[in-house]
Amino acid sequence: MSAASTHPHGNNALLVVSIMLATLIQVIDTTIANVALPHMQGSLAATQDQVAWVLTSYIVAAAVATPATGWLSARLGRKRLMLIAIAGFTVASVLCGMATSIEQMVLFRVLQGLFGAALAPVSQAALLDAFPPERHGSAMALWGMGIMVGPILGPPLGGWLTENYSWHWVFLINVPVGILAFLGTAASMSSDRTRPSRFDWSGFLFLAVGIAALQLMLDRGNDKDWFNSTEIGIELGLALLGFYLYWVHWRGRQESFVDIGLLRDRNFGVASLFMFVIGVVLFATMSLLPPYLQHLMDYPVVSVGLLLMPRGVGTLVSMMVVGRLMARQIDPRLPVAVGILLTSVSLWMMSRFTADVPVWPIVNSGVVQGIGLGLVFVPISTLAYTSLPARARTEAAGIYSLVRNLGSSIGISIMFALVARYTQINHAEIVANLTPFGHTPLSVLNGVPGGLAGLNAEVTRQAAAIAYLNDFWLMSWMTLATLPMLLLFRVPSRPAVIARPLRTQGNRL
């Protein structure tokens, strides 16, 4: 057990701020570059397929490196690993902002992903160790603000920087934040003991192949027409083979690269499943709404960002409220149940949109979803670690982050695949109902310049809108289906005995 797990940090306020900054820049960078891709494509003389690797390389590198967090933390110490990760991520951001070719950009994005992978799990474990159990809810509320609000802030911030300055500032904006996070972490995080151990190269290679192949398949599947592509078939085969070989390897070793046996802990296993669903709902919604608003309703990028901002406000408010409620030792399953219902209702509200939906339904549904996700995220993240030993927290946090990221990748891929498929189906069904005997005969439109082309464009627009709404409806029911899983959690007894002496040490949020 590390020293950090038994002794409170000297300056928890500075630690919280520093950790939130480090987590925020890492999470924002998963989405901030999306809106800048067209500008990068022209500046770097890249094709559309090549510039897509700016996103893919970061996601794959982060996913592959995340499972190594537990071993690196034991080997280097949590504080040293955190400082290396922040410094490396900041330097990689500078290199991305200075890239002059697509090859350089992809390489530097890989470095960003490798260094940034440890930021979320290490920061989560550090906060859990810094505060006593009765304050874990408040700690997870503060940590969750970066995780949940980051994807929401990314697109509008990236759009604003790109339009008013240049795409380079999408990466250079990380530099001052990274410096502040580094200095704050160095001053506030306690050093812990290291535990030398041999690196499990076989386990790492098996797991890396499985995760990398799966992420590539999910990221490129929609563009490659899924299993009609040889590339996607190969990636699926490599993913299954890598995961199978790692499972065999894990069963045959006393100490493996990542102890997936942690998932057999009931609370941690159920919480990981919940986090997978949160990854699907949050990231898929945040990926579906921008193209819905931009392509179907012709909103500019900055306006789309402003419309999505209230969702972040709802998340911030609910996280602060639920953090205080959990400090009062309420049953954490109650806010989760309310959050699931609110999230499901918000997605149902989105499924009632039209292709010309006014502003307020978008804002209202976003606020409701933000409140719901905040109520779910904090108690689930707290319950996940209640029955795990403190020494396993960093490794468990790595698995937890990986599960969330896989949920987001799988959710985004499936939802966009469904949009593409049902747009075609809906288009065919709408066209089948257009006859020469309607209100506006097709023969009349045929004589108008661009008449039939305009009609086809409107049919495609309506067909796509229906496809998006079907996705929201599906996610609404998928969220609601997780409600019975709350009964699987073991709620810990109140830590009343240890609460009073720990509070006297000034260990407050």
Helices and strands as residue ranges (DSSP letters): G 3-5, H 12-28, G 34-36, H 37-43, H 48-51, H 53-65, G 66-68, H 69-76, H 78-98, H 102-116, H 119-130, G 133-135, H 136-164, H 169-172, H 174-188, H 201-220, G 226-228, H 230-251, G 260-264, H 266-291, I 292-296, H 301-327, H 333-350, H 359-383, G 390-392, H 393-432, H 442-446, H 451-480, G 483-488, H 496-503
